């Protein structure tokens, strides 16, 4: 499954569109996600960065928790992008790449 988190933009063809932090948490906890594309600003208190932090915390507590095979960022927020890139780098340590 390919999942696209964005509160405004439409998902590309073949992707499942998710609009909120809460719905995204439900997706990552319930489904195997092959590809995940994240926006930072979601029009609410939580952000795409918070999704990455959630996944990192969950993986550190539950070693069998499945991370998406590929995570990309499509935000136009440069500060948010930098934070999210650092979070993705941190997640990669669970895969043994770092």
C-alpha positions, 0 to 999 in steps of 0.5 A: 500500500502507498499512503500520501499524508496531506491535508490539502493536496490530492494523492497521486493516482494509486496512492491512499490519501490520508488527511489527519495525524490521527488517521495516519497513526491508525494506518501505520498501526493497522496496515503494511505500508510499502511507501509513505509520502508525508507533508509537514503542515497538516492544518492542526496541532500535529505534523508529519514530523510527529508521525515520524516521531511516533513511528520511531518511538513505537519501533523502539518499544516494539522491535517487530513493528513494521516501518514503511519500506520507503518514506519521502517528504513532499512538504514545501515547508523548508524548516519542517523538511529539515526536521523530517529528514533528520527523523527519517535518518534516525529511523534508518538505524532500525534497518541497520543502514546507519 
